[in-house]
């Protein structure tokens, strides 16, 4: 009984860790994409100001 409980707890912990890691990776990817978009927008604004 104790072994089964330990196994279940380990499985739940691993699943929670995996879900947390996926959310962290998704958040990091979103921040990176947003940062690239901001840099690209600033670059276009600067280029447009110089070209004009």
Order of alpha helices (4+ residues) and beta strands (2+ residues): alpha
